[in-house]
């Protein structure tokens, strides 16, 4: 049972899908939930699985990836705290999972049986509408990413990734952090952006030389000039 101390102290209570519910409305759903932890590298969903799970990510980061015919992994997206995983209402028409979902860091999530989640969505139209809005937003983000990758310069791709990371790692007020922690290695960033690792490193170096960012050490990035970074992210070929 999740409700009680766990739900009330959940760090994504106001950001996850269940934010649409009051505590009393959430209680029946939470009674059916199970908290689950994943270690770094552990697979949550494997391509070909018969039915993806329904879950809210509480902490940590996961990658969505697939294996190319040549056997190379391709990272196609990231899942952050507050994101929802699942495809409710697909029923028997639900296709097998098309991608792997793997923990990039230690992850905690609350998982629900799909039938229970579907009932909660049907009983609470505000929650159902929120899921629909999130789905449309995610679709728009994917279309935008495809468009940017088709015409953006290498520096724009890297700058855009840094901006997105800063936004997703922002504080509760949604403000951009001045120091971010890269969620991926430079090789993984290159894979996600359709670049080489050398190009990613070169573009990070150029942004540093221009005074837009700093490199304090490790995977940390200091954003010195957010406006300049945003401008760099808009550059097109």
C-alpha positions as a Markdown table, in Angstrom:
| # | Residue | x | y | z |
|---|---|---|---|---|
| 1 | Unk | 0.0 | 0.0 | 0.0 |
| 2 | Unk | 1.4 | 3.3 | -1.1 |
| 3 | Unk | -0.9 | 5.9 | 0.5 |
| 4 | Unk | -0.1 | 7.6 | 3.7 |
| 5 | Unk | 3.4 | 8.7 | 4.5 |
| 6 | Unk | 4.8 | 7.5 | 1.2 |
| 7 | Unk | 2.3 | 9.4 | -1.0 |
| 8 | Unk | 2.3 | 12.5 | 1.1 |
| 9 | Unk | 6.1 | 12.7 | 1.1 |
| 10 | Unk | 6.5 | 11.7 | -2.6 |
| 11 | Unk | 8.8 | 14.3 | -4.2 |
| 12 | Unk | 6.8 | 14.1 | -7.5 |
| 13 | Unk | 3.3 | 14.3 | -5.9 |
| 14 | Unk | 2.6 | 17.6 | -7.6 |
| 15 | Unk | 4.3 | 16.7 | -10.9 |
| 16 | Unk | 3.2 | 13.1 | -11.6 |
| 17 | Unk | -0.1 | 12.1 | -13.2 |
| 18 | Unk | -1.7 | 11.6 | -9.8 |
| 19 | Unk | -1.4 | 15.3 | -9.1 |
| 20 | Unk | -4.8 | 15.6 | -10.7 |
| 21 | Unk | -6.3 | 13.8 | -7.7 |
| 22 | Unk | -6.9 | 14.9 | -4.1 |
| 23 | Unk | -5.5 | 12.8 | -1.3 |
| 24 | Unk | -8.9 | 11.1 | -0.8 |
| 25 | Unk | -9.3 | 10.4 | -4.5 |
| 26 | Unk | -5.8 | 9.0 | -4.7 |
| 27 | Unk | -6.2 | 6.6 | -1.7 |
| 28 | Unk | -8.1 | 3.8 | -3.6 |
| 29 | Unk | -5.5 | 3.8 | -6.4 |
| 30 | Unk | -2.6 | 4.0 | -4.0 |
| 31 | Unk | -3.8 | 0.9 | -2.1 |
| 32 | Unk | -3.2 | -1.1 | -5.3 |
| 33 | Unk | 0.2 | 0.4 | -6.1 |
| 34 | Unk | 3.6 | -1.2 | -5.4 |
| 35 | Unk | 6.8 | 0.7 | -4.9 |
| 36 | Unk | 9.7 | -0.7 | -7.0 |
| 37 | Unk | 13.4 | 0.0 | -7.2 |
| 38 | Unk | 15.7 | -0.5 | -10.1 |
| 39 | Unk | 19.5 | -0.6 | -10.1 |
| 40 | Unk | 21.5 | 1.2 | -12.7 |
| 41 | Unk | 21.4 | -0.9 | -15.9 |
| 42 | Unk | 18.3 | -2.9 | -14.9 |
| 43 | Unk | 15.6 | -3.3 | -17.6 |
| 44 | Unk | 12.1 | -2.2 | -16.7 |
| 45 | Unk | 10.5 | -3.0 | -20.1 |
| 46 | Unk | 12.0 | -5.1 | -22.8 |
| 47 | Unk | 11.1 | -4.8 | -26.5 |
| 48 | Unk | 8.6 | -7.6 | -27.3 |
| 49 | Unk | 7.1 | -7.7 | -23.8 |
| 50 | Unk | 3.3 | -8.4 | -24.2 |
| 51 | Unk | 2.1 | -5.3 | -22.2 |
| 52 | Unk | 4.0 | -2.3 | -20.9 |
| 53 | Unk | 3.5 | -1.5 | -17.2 |
| 54 | Unk | 1.7 | 1.5 | -15.7 |
| 55 | Unk | 4.0 | 3.5 | -13.4 |
| 56 | Unk | 5.0 | 6.9 | -12.2 |
| 57 | Unk | 8.7 | 7.6 | -11.9 |
| 58 | Unk | 9.5 | 9.0 | -8.5 |
| 59 | Unk | 13.3 | 9.4 | -8.8 |
| 60 | Unk | 16.1 | 8.5 | -11.2 |
| 61 | Unk | 16.4 | 8.5 | -14.9 |
| 62 | Unk | 15.6 | 5.9 | -17.6 |
| 63 | Unk | 16.4 | 5.6 | -21.3 |
| 64 | Unk | 14.2 | 4.5 | -24.1 |
| 65 | Unk | 16.3 | 2.5 | -26.6 |
| 66 | Unk | 16.2 | 0.0 | -29.3 |
| 67 | Unk | 18.7 | -2.3 | -31.0 |
| 68 | Unk | 19.4 | -1.7 | -34.7 |
| 69 | Unk | 19.6 | -4.6 | -37.2 |
| 70 | Unk | 23.4 | -4.2 | -36.9 |
| 71 | Unk | 23.1 | -4.8 | -33.2 |
| 72 | Unk | 23.9 | -1.2 | -32.1 |
| 73 | Unk | 21.9 | 0.4 | -29.3 |
| 74 | Unk | 20.1 | 3.6 | -30.3 |
| 75 | Unk | 18.8 | 5.9 | -27.5 |
| 76 | Unk | 15.6 | 7.6 | -28.6 |
| 77 | Unk | 14.4 | 9.3 | -25.5 |
| 78 | Unk | 14.7 | 9.8 | -21.7 |
| 79 | Unk | 12.2 | 9.4 | -18.9 |
| 80 | Unk | 12.5 | 11.8 | -15.9 |
| 81 | Unk | 10.9 | 12.0 | -12.4 |
| 82 | Unk | 7.2 | 12.7 | -12.7 |
| 83 | Unk | 6.9 | 11.0 | -16.1 |
| 84 | Unk | 4.3 | 8.3 | -16.6 |
| 85 | Unk | 5.0 | 4.9 | -18.2 |
| 86 | Unk | 2.2 | 2.9 | -19.8 |
| 87 | Unk | -0.4 | 2.6 | -22.5 |
| 88 | Unk | -3.8 | 2.2 | -20.8 |
| 89 | Unk | -7.0 | 1.5 | -22.7 |
| 90 | Unk | -5.3 | -0.4 | -25.5 |
| 91 | Unk | -6.8 | -3.7 | -24.4 |
| 92 | Unk | -6.2 | -6.6 | -26.6 |
| 93 | Unk | -5.2 | -4.2 | -29.4 |
| 94 | Unk | -2.0 | -3.3 | -27.5 |
| 95 | Unk | 1.0 | -4.2 | -29.5 |
| 96 | Unk | 4.1 | -5.6 | -27.8 |
| 97 | Unk | 6.5 | -3.1 | -26.4 |
| 98 | Unk | 8.6 | -1.6 | -29.2 |
| 99 | Unk | 11.5 | -0.4 | -27.1 |
| 100 | Unk | 13.6 | -1.2 | -24.1 |
| 101 | Unk | 13.3 | 1.0 | -21.0 |
| 102 | Unk | 16.4 | 0.8 | -18.9 |
| 103 | Unk | 17.5 | 2.5 | -15.7 |
| 104 | Unk | 20.4 | 5.0 | -16.3 |
| 105 | Unk | 20.6 | 5.6 | -12.6 |
| 106 | Unk | 19.1 | 4.0 | -9.5 |
| 107 | Unk | 15.3 | 4.5 | -10.0 |
| 108 | Unk | 12.3 | 4.4 | -7.8 |
| 109 | Unk | 8.8 | 4.2 | -9.2 |
| 110 | Unk | 5.2 | 3.4 | -8.1 |
| 111 | Unk | 3.7 | 0.7 | -10.3 |
| 112 | Unk | 0.0 | -0.1 | -10.8 |
| 113 | Unk | -1.9 | -2.9 | -12.5 |
| 114 | Unk | -3.1 | -1.6 | -15.8 |
| 115 | Unk | -6.8 | -2.5 | -15.1 |
| 116 | Unk | -6.6 | -0.5 | -11.9 |
| 117 | Unk | -5.1 | 2.5 | -13.6 |
| 118 | Unk | -7.7 | 2.4 | -16.4 |
| 119 | Unk | -10.5 | 2.4 | -13.7 |
| 120 | Unk | -8.9 | 5.4 | -11.9 |
| 121 | Unk | -8.7 | 7.3 | -15.2 |
| 122 | Unk | -12.3 | 6.5 | -16.1 |
| 123 | Unk | -13.5 | 7.5 | -12.6 |
| 124 | Unk | -11.5 | 10.8 | -12.6 |
| 125 | Unk | -11.8 | 12.7 | -15.9 |
| 126 | Unk | -9.3 | 15.4 | -14.8 |
| 127 | Unk | -6.7 | 12.7 | -14.5 |
| 128 | Unk | -7.6 | 11.2 | -17.9 |
| 129 | Unk | -7.4 | 14.7 | -19.5 |
| 130 | Unk | -4.0 | 15.2 | -17.9 |
| 131 | Unk | -2.7 | 12.0 | -19.4 |
| 132 | Unk | -4.1 | 13.1 | -22.8 |
| 133 | Unk | -2.4 | 16.4 | -22.5 |
| 134 | Unk | 0.9 | 14.7 | -21.6 |
| 135 | Unk | 0.5 | 12.4 | -24.5 |
| 136 | Unk | 0.0 | 15.2 | -27.0 |
| 137 | Unk | 2.9 | 17.2 | -25.4 |
| 138 | Unk | 5.2 | 14.2 | -25.8 |
| 139 | Unk | 4.1 | 13.7 | -29.4 |
| 140 | Unk | 4.8 | 17.4 | -30.1 |
| 141 | Unk | 8.2 | 17.1 | -28.5 |
| 142 | Unk | 9.1 | 14.1 | -30.7 |
| 143 | Unk | 8.0 | 15.9 | -33.8 |
| 144 | Unk | 10.0 | 18.9 | -32.7 |
| 145 | Unk | 13.0 | 16.8 | -32.1 |
| 146 | Unk | 12.8 | 15.2 | -35.5 |
| 147 | Unk | 12.5 | 18.6 | -37.1 |
| 148 | Unk | 15.4 | 20.0 | -35.2 |
| 149 | Unk | 17.6 | 17.0 | -36.0 |
| 150 | Unk | 16.9 | 17.5 | -39.7 |
| 151 | Unk | 18.0 | 21.1 | -39.8 |
| 152 | Unk | 19.9 | 22.0 | -36.6 |
| 153 | Unk | 23.6 | 22.5 | -36.5 |
| 154 | Unk | 25.7 | 20.2 | -34.3 |
| 155 | Unk | 26.1 | 23.0 | -31.8 |
| 156 | Unk | 22.3 | 23.6 | -31.8 |
| 157 | Unk | 21.7 | 20.0 | -31.0 |
| 158 | Unk | 24.1 | 20.0 | -28.1 |
| 159 | Unk | 22.8 | 23.4 | -26.8 |
| 160 | Unk | 19.3 | 22.2 | -27.0 |
| 161 | Unk | 20.1 | 19.0 | -25.1 |
| 162 | Unk | 21.7 | 21.1 | -22.3 |
| 163 | Unk | 18.7 | 23.4 | -22.2 |
| 164 | Unk | 16.3 | 20.4 | -21.9 |
| 165 | Unk | 18.4 | 18.9 | -19.2 |
| 166 | Unk | 18.4 | 22.2 | -17.3 |
| 167 | Unk | 14.6 | 22.5 | -17.6 |
| 168 | Unk | 14.0 | 18.9 | -16.4 |
| 169 | Unk | 16.5 | 19.3 | -13.5 |
| 170 | Unk | 15.0 | 22.7 | -12.5 |
| 171 | Unk | 13.7 | 23.5 | -9.0 |
| 172 | Unk | 10.1 | 23.4 | -7.9 |
| 173 | Unk | 9.5 | 26.8 | -9.3 |
| 174 | Unk | 10.5 | 25.6 | -12.8 |
| 175 | Unk | 13.6 | 27.9 | -12.9 |
| 176 | Unk | 16.6 | 26.9 | -14.8 |
| 177 | Unk | 19.5 | 25.6 | -12.7 |
| 178 | Unk | 22.9 | 27.2 | -13.2 |
| 179 | Unk | 24.6 | 23.9 | -12.5 |
| 180 | Unk | 23.3 | 20.7 | -14.1 |
| 181 | Unk | 24.4 | 17.1 | -14.1 |
| 182 | Unk | 24.6 | 15.5 | -17.5 |
| 183 | Unk | 22.3 | 12.4 | -17.3 |
| 184 | Unk | 24.3 | 10.6 | -20.1 |
| 185 | Unk | 27.9 | 10.1 | -21.1 |
| 186 | Unk | 29.1 | 12.0 | -24.1 |
| 187 | Unk | 28.9 | 8.9 | -26.1 |
| 188 | Unk | 25.2 | 8.4 | -25.1 |
| 189 | Unk | 24.5 | 12.1 | -25.9 |
| 190 | Unk | 26.1 | 11.6 | -29.3 |
| 191 | Unk | 23.8 | 8.6 | -29.9 |
| 192 | Unk | 20.7 | 10.5 | -28.8 |
| 193 | Unk | 21.6 | 13.5 | -31.0 |
| 194 | Unk | 22.8 | 11.7 | -34.1 |
| 195 | Unk | 26.3 | 12.9 | -33.7 |
| 196 | Unk | 29.8 | 11.5 | -33.0 |
| 197 | Unk | 31.3 | 11.6 | -29.6 |
| 198 | Unk | 34.1 | 13.8 | -31.0 |
| 199 | Unk | 31.5 | 16.3 | -32.4 |
| 200 | Unk | 29.7 | 16.5 | -29.0 |
| 201 | Unk | 33.0 | 17.1 | -27.2 |
| 202 | Unk | 34.0 | 19.7 | -29.7 |
| 203 | Unk | 30.7 | 21.6 | -29.5 |
| 204 | Unk | 30.8 | 21.5 | -25.7 |
| 205 | Unk | 34.4 | 22.9 | -25.9 |
| 206 | Unk | 33.2 | 25.7 | -28.2 |
| 207 | Unk | 30.4 | 26.7 | -25.9 |
| 208 | Unk | 32.9 | 26.8 | -23.0 |
| 209 | Unk | 35.4 | 28.9 | -25.0 |
| 210 | Unk | 32.6 | 31.3 | -25.8 |
| 211 | Unk | 31.8 | 31.7 | -22.1 |
| 212 | Unk | 28.3 | 30.2 | -22.5 |
| 213 | Unk | 29.0 | 27.3 | -20.2 |
| 214 | Unk | 31.6 | 26.1 | -17.8 |
| 215 | Unk | 33.0 | 22.6 | -16.9 |
| 216 | Unk | 33.4 | 22.3 | -13.1 |
| 217 | Unk | 34.3 | 18.7 | -13.4 |
| 218 | Unk | 32.8 | 15.3 | -13.9 |
| 219 | Unk | 29.5 | 15.5 | -15.7 |
| 220 | Unk | 28.6 | 18.9 | -14.3 |
| 221 | Unk | 27.9 | 21.8 | -16.6 |
| 222 | Unk | 27.7 | 25.4 | -15.4 |
| 223 | Unk | 25.4 | 27.5 | -17.5 |
| 224 | Unk | 26.8 | 31.0 | -17.4 |
| 225 | Unk | 24.6 | 32.6 | -20.1 |
| 226 | Unk | 21.2 | 30.9 | -20.5 |
| 227 | Unk | 20.1 | 33.4 | -23.2 |
| 228 | Unk | 23.2 | 32.7 | -25.3 |
| 229 | Unk | 22.7 | 29.0 | -24.9 |
| 230 | Unk | 19.0 | 29.3 | -26.0 |
| 231 | Unk | 20.2 | 31.3 | -29.0 |
| 232 | Unk | 22.8 | 28.6 | -29.9 |
| 233 | Unk | 20.0 | 26.0 | -29.7 |
| 234 | Unk | 18.1 | 27.8 | -32.5 |
| 235 | Unk | 20.9 | 27.7 | -35.1 |
| 236 | Unk | 20.0 | 25.9 | -38.3 |
| 237 | Unk | 22.0 | 24.6 | -41.2 |
